[in-house]
Amino acid sequence: QVQLVESGGGLVQPGGSLRLSCAASGSIFSIYAMGWYRQAPGKQRELVASITSGGNTDFADFVKGRVAISGDHNDNTLTLRMDRLNAGDTGVYYCNFKVQAPSWSGGRITDYWGQGTHVTVSS
């Protein structure tokens, strides 16, 4: 099993910045990709940003130009920084790790999720 613990979040003023961190522990052979998702009230969970083991990144249109994601595959940590926050960024932010089993065992990729951290953008 893999456990993900998120930190950061809280109340942020409009126009402010946010830094979220996620640390994974447990049985991790290798990480295929890591990412941050968010769920706004009454909406489905959606991708914010992701990064693969090869360093390829993917960003949602609503954060392009104001977000940075970085991952450390040695420490199994993931960080997200987001600038120029607005009310639409309010929601619960979830850390996701796609952990891959060894190829000799099939190489299956399993999704693990953190408990989520609340972000509220308000003055």
N, CA and C of each residue as an Amber inpcrd file, in Angstrom:
protein
   369
   0.8320000  -1.1970000   0.0000000   0.0000000   0.0000000   0.0000000
   0.8660000   1.2460000   0.0000000   0.3060000   2.2900000  -0.5590000
   0.9930000   3.5710000  -0.6270000   0.1140000   4.6210000   0.0420000
   0.7330000   5.4370000   0.8660000   0.0160000   6.5120000   1.5360000
   0.5420000   7.8530000   1.0370000  -0.3690000   8.7510000   0.7750000
  -0.0160000  10.0930000   0.3240000  -0.4940000  11.1010000   1.3560000
   0.3960000  12.0000000   1.7210000   0.0570000  13.0320000   2.6960000
   0.3000000  14.3950000   2.0570000  -0.7550000  15.1910000   2.0090000
  -0.6720000  16.5100000   1.4080000  -0.4850000  17.5690000   2.4860000
   0.1450000  18.6520000   2.1100000   0.2740000  19.7990000   3.0030000
   0.1900000  21.0800000   2.1720000  -0.1210000  22.1500000   2.8630000
  -0.3290000  23.4230000   2.1830000  -1.8180000  23.6890000   2.0920000
  -2.1940000  24.6220000   1.3000000  -3.5980000  24.9680000   1.1690000
  -4.0280000  25.9510000   2.2430000  -5.3160000  26.0640000   2.4200000
  -5.8660000  27.0120000   3.3800000  -6.5190000  28.1810000   2.6730000
  -6.5490000  29.3030000   3.3700000  -7.1740000  30.5100000   2.8280000
  -6.1430000  31.3550000   2.1000000  -6.4510000  31.7200000   0.8730000
  -5.5570000  32.5180000   0.0530000  -6.3390000  33.7170000  -0.4860000
  -5.7280000  34.8670000  -0.4540000  -6.3910000  36.0530000  -1.0030000
  -6.3430000  36.0430000  -2.5230000  -7.3350000  36.5960000  -3.1570000
  -7.2980000  36.7020000  -4.6270000  -6.0240000  37.3770000  -5.0960000
  -5.4170000  36.7980000  -6.0990000  -4.1550000  37.3110000  -6.6010000
  -2.9440000  36.7320000  -5.9030000  -3.1720000  35.9880000  -4.8450000
  -2.0840000  35.4110000  -4.0750000  -1.5540000  34.1330000  -4.6950000
  -0.6290000  33.5080000  -3.9790000   0.0250000  32.2920000  -4.4470000
  -0.2400000  31.1420000  -3.4970000  -0.0360000  29.9530000  -4.0230000
  -0.3050000  28.7310000  -3.2860000   0.8180000  27.7430000  -3.5330000
   1.1960000  27.0570000  -2.4810000   2.1800000  25.9880000  -2.6200000
   1.6570000  24.7590000  -1.9060000   1.5050000  23.6950000  -2.6790000
   1.0420000  22.4230000  -2.1240000   2.1510000  21.3890000  -2.2310000
   2.2480000  20.5580000  -1.2190000   3.2340000  19.4870000  -1.2220000
   2.5560000  18.1650000  -0.9380000   3.1640000  17.1080000  -1.4620000
   2.6390000  15.7610000  -1.2510000   3.8100000  14.8180000  -1.0600000
   3.7170000  13.9950000  -0.0420000   4.7700000  13.0200000   0.2220000
   4.1590000  11.6310000   0.2370000   4.8090000  10.7250000  -0.4560000
   4.3230000   9.3490000  -0.5290000   5.2100000   8.4340000   0.2970000
   4.5870000   7.4480000   0.8920000   5.3270000   6.4370000   1.6410000
   4.6730000   5.0890000   1.4010000   5.4230000   4.0390000   1.7090000
   4.8830000   2.7050000   1.5170000   5.6490000   1.9610000   0.4470000
   4.9850000   1.0000000  -0.1460000   5.6230000   0.1170000  -1.1150000
   5.5640000   0.7250000  -2.5190000   6.6520000   1.3920000  -2.8880000
   6.7200000   2.0510000  -4.1870000   7.8940000   1.4900000  -4.9610000
   7.6020000   0.7570000  -6.0390000   8.6850000   0.2480000  -6.8790000
   9.1630000   1.3490000  -7.8140000   8.2160000   1.9220000  -8.5200000
   8.5450000   3.0540000  -9.3800000   7.2940000   3.8950000  -9.5920000
   7.5170000   5.1450000  -9.9080000   6.4050000   6.0680000 -10.1350000
   6.2880000   6.3600000 -11.6170000   5.1190000   6.0760000 -12.1580000
   4.8790000   6.3270000 -13.5700000   4.5880000   7.8050000 -13.8100000
   3.7790000   8.3770000 -12.9330000   3.4310000   9.7920000 -13.0510000
   2.8610000  10.2810000 -11.7280000   2.8910000  11.5900000 -11.5530000
   2.3160000  12.2160000 -10.3630000   1.4900000  13.4080000 -10.8190000
   0.5320000  13.7820000 -10.0110000  -0.2790000  14.9170000 -10.4270000
  -1.1160000  15.4890000  -9.3130000  -1.6610000  16.6530000  -9.5930000
  -2.6020000  17.3190000  -8.7000000  -3.9390000  17.4600000  -9.4200000
  -4.9800000  17.1430000  -8.6970000  -6.3370000  17.2910000  -9.1930000
  -7.0850000  18.1660000  -8.2000000  -8.1900000  18.7080000  -8.6630000
  -8.9940000  19.4890000  -7.7300000 -10.4740000  19.2250000  -7.9910000
 -11.2500000  19.4540000  -6.9560000 -12.6980000  19.2990000  -7.0670000
 -13.3530000  20.5130000  -6.4300000 -13.9940000  21.2960000  -7.2610000
 -14.7220000  22.4570000  -6.7730000 -16.0950000  22.0160000  -6.2820000
 -16.6980000  22.7740000  -5.4060000 -18.0280000  22.4040000  -4.9100000
 -19.0170000  22.1740000  -6.0400000 -19.6580000  21.0250000  -6.0230000
 -20.6570000  20.7080000  -7.0250000 -20.1110000  20.3000000  -8.3750000
 -18.8080000  20.1310000  -8.4820000 -18.2040000  19.7710000  -9.7610000
 -17.4080000  18.4840000  -9.6370000 -17.0620000  17.9290000 -10.7810000
 -16.2570000  16.7170000 -10.7890000 -14.7820000  17.0400000 -10.5670000
 -14.0710000  16.0390000 -10.1320000 -12.6400000  16.1910000  -9.9590000
 -11.9850000  16.3740000 -11.3280000 -11.0170000  17.2950000 -11.3960000
 -10.3780000  17.5840000 -12.6700000  -8.8760000  17.7280000 -12.4750000
  -8.1490000  17.4520000 -13.5370000  -6.6970000  17.5700000 -13.4970000
  -6.2900000  19.0340000 -13.4200000  -5.3110000  19.3090000 -12.5720000
  -4.6950000  20.6360000 -12.5280000  -3.3600000  20.5800000 -13.2700000
  -2.5170000  19.6540000 -12.8660000  -1.2050000  19.5150000 -13.4990000
  -0.6590000  18.1370000 -13.1820000   0.1670000  17.6230000 -14.0840000
   0.7840000  16.3260000 -13.8540000   2.1870000  16.3220000 -14.4200000
   2.9680000  15.3680000 -13.9490000   4.3370000  15.2170000 -14.4270000
   4.6730000  13.7400000 -14.4540000   5.2860000  13.2990000 -15.5490000
   5.6410000  11.8950000 -15.6650000   7.0480000  11.6560000 -15.1160000
   7.4110000  10.3930000 -15.0360000   8.7530000  10.0600000 -14.5670000
   9.8150000  10.6200000 -15.4950000   9.4620000  10.8310000 -16.7450000
  10.4010000  11.3930000 -17.7060000  10.4340000  12.9110000 -17.7040000
   9.5970000  13.5190000 -16.8650000   9.5930000  14.9710000 -16.7670000
   8.6030000  15.6650000 -17.6780000   7.8060000  14.9000000 -18.3970000
   6.7940000  15.5240000 -19.2550000   5.6500000  16.0400000 -18.3950000
   5.2170000  17.2490000 -18.6770000   4.1740000  17.8780000 -17.8820000
   2.9130000  18.1180000 -18.7010000   1.8170000  18.1880000 -17.9870000
   0.5350000  18.4770000 -18.5890000  -0.2010000  19.4320000 -17.6590000
  -0.7620000  20.4920000 -18.2290000  -1.4390000  21.4960000 -17.4140000
  -2.8410000  21.7400000 -17.9500000  -3.7690000  21.9210000 -17.0220000
  -5.1120000  22.3020000 -17.4340000  -5.0700000  23.7190000 -17.9980000
  -5.9630000  23.9990000 -18.9390000  -5.9840000  25.3170000 -19.5570000
  -6.1650000  26.4330000 -18.5320000  -6.9310000  26.1600000 -17.4740000
  -7.2380000  27.2160000 -16.5210000  -6.0630000  27.5840000 -15.6100000
  -4.9460000  26.8440000 -15.7120000  -3.7840000  27.1910000 -14.8860000
  -2.5410000  27.4690000 -15.7220000  -2.6360000  27.3040000 -17.0130000
  -1.4580000  27.5100000 -17.8530000  -0.9170000  28.9310000 -17.6910000
   0.3800000  28.9970000 -17.5110000   1.0290000  30.2870000 -17.3460000
   1.1210000  30.7630000 -15.9150000   0.4980000  30.0670000 -14.9920000
   0.5430000  30.5030000 -13.6070000   0.7530000  29.3500000 -12.6320000
   1.2580000  28.2220000 -13.1400000   1.4580000  27.0680000 -12.2840000
   2.7840000  26.3820000 -12.6130000   3.3870000  25.8020000 -11.5890000
   4.5940000  24.9980000 -11.7730000   4.4390000  23.7280000 -10.9610000
   4.8730000  22.6210000 -11.5440000   4.8060000  21.3460000 -10.8480000
   6.1800000  20.7090000 -10.8790000   6.5650000  20.1060000  -9.7880000
   7.8480000  19.4220000  -9.7370000   7.7130000  18.1760000  -8.8930000
   8.4510000  17.1450000  -9.2850000   8.3900000  15.8900000  -8.5720000
   9.7790000  15.3400000  -8.3330000   9.9500000  14.7010000  -7.2020000
  11.2290000  14.0800000  -6.8520000  10.9860000  12.5840000  -6.7240000
  11.5320000  11.8170000  -7.6720000  11.2870000  10.3800000  -7.6750000
  12.1760000   9.6460000  -6.6760000  13.1400000  10.3170000  -6.1160000
  13.9710000   9.6980000  -5.0890000  13.2970000   9.8090000  -3.7220000
  12.7430000  10.9910000  -3.4630000  12.0750000  11.2250000  -2.1890000
  10.5780000  10.9560000  -2.2530000  10.0800000  10.6960000  -3.4690000
   8.6440000  10.4630000  -3.6560000   7.8220000  11.6390000  -3.1530000
   8.2050000  12.8150000  -3.5830000   7.4820000  14.0220000  -3.2150000
   7.0400000  14.7710000  -4.4510000   5.9990000  15.5320000  -4.2830000
   5.4230000  16.2880000  -5.3860000   5.0490000  17.6660000  -4.8760000
   5.3470000  18.6810000  -5.6630000   5.0550000  20.0550000  -5.2600000
   4.3250000  20.7800000  -6.3850000   3.3730000  21.5970000  -5.9800000
   2.6420000  22.4370000  -6.9290000   2.6960000  23.8690000  -6.4360000
   3.0320000  24.7650000  -7.3150000   2.9480000  26.1850000  -7.0010000
   2.0250000  26.8360000  -8.0080000   1.0850000  27.6120000  -7.4980000
   0.1200000  28.2850000  -8.3450000   0.0630000  29.7570000  -7.9670000
   0.1110000  30.6100000  -8.9710000   0.0910000  32.0570000  -8.7500000
  -1.2090000  32.6650000  -9.2580000  -1.4260000  33.8930000  -8.8610000
  -2.5820000  34.6820000  -9.3330000  -3.8920000  33.9050000  -9.1430000
  -4.0810000  33.4560000  -7.9390000  -5.2870000  32.6750000  -7.6580000
  -6.5310000  33.5450000  -7.7300000  -7.6260000  32.9100000  -8.1190000
  -8.9180000  33.5780000  -8.1520000  -9.9590000  32.6790000  -7.5050000
 -11.1490000  33.1970000  -7.3650000 -12.1960000  32.4410000  -6.6690000
 -12.4660000  31.0970000  -7.3370000 -12.2620000  31.0190000  -8.6260000
 -12.4890000  29.7660000  -9.3380000 -11.5030000  28.6710000  -8.9690000
 -10.4470000  29.0350000  -8.2730000  -9.4620000  28.0400000  -7.8440000
  -9.8430000  27.4000000  -6.5120000 -10.9150000  27.8480000  -5.9250000
 -11.3780000  27.2660000  -4.6650000 -11.8060000  25.8270000  -4.8670000
 -11.4030000  24.9790000  -3.9520000 -11.7870000  23.5770000  -4.0360000
 -10.9130000  22.7120000  -3.1590000 -11.0990000  21.4230000  -3.2940000
 -10.2580000  20.4600000  -2.5920000  -9.2240000  19.9400000  -3.5920000
  -7.9760000  20.0240000  -3.2240000  -6.8820000  19.6130000  -4.0950000
  -6.3550000  18.2600000  -3.6430000  -6.2520000  17.3580000  -4.6010000
  -5.8330000  15.9870000  -4.3150000  -4.5190000  15.6660000  -5.0220000
  -3.6770000  15.0020000  -4.3060000  -2.4200000  14.5000000  -4.8610000
  -2.6800000  13.0980000  -5.4140000  -2.0880000  12.8150000  -6.5520000
  -2.2370000  11.4990000  -7.1860000  -0.8790000  10.9640000  -7.6030000
  -0.6150000   9.7240000  -7.2430000   0.5850000   9.0260000  -7.6940000
   0.1480000   7.8010000  -8.4820000   0.7180000   7.6270000  -9.6540000
   0.5010000   6.4050000 -10.4410000   1.7440000   5.5360000 -10.2460000
   1.5870000   4.5280000  -9.4270000   2.7050000   3.6800000  -9.0430000
   2.7260000   2.4350000  -9.9150000   3.8930000   2.1500000 -10.4640000
   4.0090000   1.0210000 -11.3780000   4.7490000  -0.1240000 -10.7180000
   4.1850000  -1.3240000 -10.8870000   4.8090000  -2.5460000 -10.3600000
   5.9450000  -2.9610000 -11.2880000   6.8290000  -3.8300000 -10.8170000
   7.9220000  -4.2850000 -11.6810000   7.4040000  -4.9560000 -12.9410000
   8.1800000  -4.8660000 -14.0050000   7.7570000  -5.4610000 -15.2760000
   7.6310000  -6.9710000 -15.1650000   8.4700000  -7.5720000 -14.3170000
   8.4190000  -9.0210000 -14.1930000   7.1340000  -9.4890000 -13.5110000
   6.4480000  -8.5610000 -12.8600000   5.1700000  -8.9130000 -12.2290000
   3.9910000  -8.3830000 -13.0200000   4.2680000  -7.8390000 -14.1900000
   3.1830000  -7.3630000 -15.0280000   3.1930000  -5.8720000 -15.2910000
   3.9200000  -5.1340000 -14.4650000   4.0240000  -3.6910000 -14.6900000
   2.7410000  -2.9240000 -14.4890000   1.8360000  -3.4540000 -13.6850000
   0.5520000  -2.8070000 -13.4750000   0.7320000  -1.4380000 -12.8310000
  -0.0890000  -0.4910000 -13.2820000  -0.0790000   0.8550000 -12.7200000
  -1.2970000   1.0240000 -11.8140000  -1.0640000   1.4430000 -10.6100000
  -2.1280000   1.6310000  -9.6260000  -2.2000000   3.0940000  -9.2090000
  -3.4090000   3.6070000  -9.1580000  -3.6270000   4.9880000  -8.7180000
  -3.7550000   5.0580000  -7.2010000  -3.0490000   6.0160000  -6.6150000
  -3.1980000   6.3030000  -5.1900000  -3.5280000   7.7800000  -5.0300000
  -4.3680000   8.0540000  -4.0460000  -4.8380000   9.4180000  -3.8250000
  -4.6050000   9.8540000  -2.3900000  -4.3120000  11.1240000  -2.2450000
  -4.2770000  11.6940000  -0.9120000  -5.6830000  11.9900000  -0.4280000
  -5.7720000  12.4440000   0.8100000  -7.0670000  12.7390000   1.4090000
  -7.6380000  14.0730000   0.9220000  -6.7930000  14.8840000   0.3450000
  -7.2530000  16.1730000  -0.1500000  -6.9530000  17.2950000   0.8350000
  -6.6510000  18.4440000   0.2910000  -6.4200000  19.6210000   1.1180000
  -7.2780000  20.7660000   0.5710000  -7.9370000  21.4750000   1.4790000
  -8.8620000  22.5150000   1.0720000  -8.1310000  23.8120000   0.7340000
  -8.5370000  24.4030000  -0.3610000  -8.0230000  25.7100000  -0.7590000
  -9.2150000  26.6360000  -0.9520000  -9.1950000  27.7390000  -0.2560000
 -10.2550000  28.7330000  -0.4010000  -9.6310000  30.0530000  -0.8030000
 -10.0900000  30.5770000  -1.9080000  -9.5930000  31.8650000  -2.3900000
 -10.6700000  32.9030000  -2.1070000 -10.3610000  33.7720000  -1.1650000
 -11.3500000  34.7650000  -0.7380000 -10.6420000  35.9030000  -0.0210000
 -11.2180000  37.0770000  -0.1020000 -10.6810000  38.2160000   0.6310000
 -11.3810000  38.3570000   1.9790000
